[in-house]
Amino acid sequence: MAKPRQAFDVIEGTSGLYMSPFTSDGVTAAWITKSMQVKAAGQIGSMAGNYLGQKAMEQVPFVGGFLGKKAGQAVGRQVALSAIGGDAFLRSSTDLSFNSAEALVG
């Protein structure tokens, strides 16, 4: 059974690890709108990073494939973050954050 959501799970401001997709007044954060417009950039970056990571690690069985996938995900995240204007834009377009993914999906 999931624990009840508590008010302190939401952080007013952007000091948390995860930015809220909504502002405190219930409006979709600008970073969500912009990220939807550049979604393809993240997918392309992830695919390219995955491919490069796999090629770099293909000589290492089992672990190499895992690390290649992780590298691809990291590159994809960076491409997507850059495409929406970077971390500064992300943090400037919302006023709520969370310290855990569980609190975010609450």
C-alpha positions in Angstrom: 0.0 0.0 0.0 1.4 3.4 -1.0 2.1 5.9 1.8 -0.2 8.9 1.8 1.2 12.0 0.1 2.4 14.6 2.6 2.6 18.3 2.0 6.4 18.4 2.8 7.1 16.2 -0.3 6.6 19.3 -2.5 9.4 21.9 -2.2 8.6 25.5 -2.9 11.4 26.7 -5.2 13.8 24.8 -7.4 16.2 23.3 -4.8 14.9 19.8 -5.3 16.3 17.1 -7.6 13.2 17.0 -9.8 11.4 20.0 -11.3 7.6 20.0 -11.2 5.8 19.9 -14.5 3.2 22.4 -13.0 3.6 25.7 -11.3 2.1 26.5 -7.9 -1.0 28.0 -9.6 -1.6 24.7 -11.5 -0.5 25.9 -14.9 1.8 23.6 -17.0 5.4 24.8 -16.6 7.0 26.3 -19.7 9.7 23.7 -19.8 7.0 21.0 -20.4 5.6 22.9 -23.4 9.0 23.5 -24.8 10.2 19.9 -24.2 7.2 18.6 -26.1 8.2 20.7 -29.1 11.8 19.3 -29.0 11.0 15.7 -28.0 12.5 14.4 -31.2 15.9 15.9 -30.3 16.1 13.9 -27.1 15.1 10.7 -29.0 17.7 11.3 -31.7 20.4 12.1 -29.0 19.5 9.0 -27.1 19.8 6.8 -30.2 23.1 8.3 -31.2 24.5 8.1 -27.7 23.3 4.5 -27.4 25.0 3.6 -30.6 28.2 5.3 -29.7 28.2 3.8 -26.2 27.6 0.3 -27.5 30.3 0.6 -30.1 32.8 1.9 -27.5 31.9 -0.9 -25.0 31.2 -3.8 -27.4 34.5 -5.5 -26.4 33.3 -5.9 -22.8 30.6 -8.6 -22.6 27.5 -8.0 -20.5 28.8 -4.9 -18.7 29.6 -3.1 -21.9 26.1 -3.3 -23.2 24.7 -2.0 -19.9 27.2 0.9 -19.8 26.5 1.7 -23.4 22.8 2.0 -22.7 23.4 4.2 -19.6 25.8 6.4 -21.7 23.1 6.8 -24.3 20.5 7.7 -21.8 22.8 10.4 -20.3 23.6 11.8 -23.7 19.9 11.8 -24.6 19.0 13.7 -21.4 21.8 16.3 -22.1 20.6 16.8 -25.7 17.0 17.2 -24.6 18.0 19.6 -21.7 20.1 21.7 -24.1 17.3 21.7 -26.6 14.9 23.4 -24.2 17.4 26.0 -23.1 19.4 24.2 -20.4 19.0 23.7 -16.7 18.7 27.4 -16.1 15.5 27.6 -18.3 14.2 24.4 -16.7 14.5 25.9 -13.2 13.3 29.3 -14.1 10.0 28.0 -15.6 8.6 26.4 -12.5 8.4 27.2 -8.8 8.0 23.7 -7.4 10.4 20.8 -7.1 10.7 17.4 -5.4 13.6 15.3 -4.0 12.3 12.0 -5.2 10.6 10.6 -8.2 8.1 9.0 -5.9 7.1 12.4 -4.5 6.7 13.7 -8.0 4.3 11.0 -9.1 2.8 10.9 -5.6 
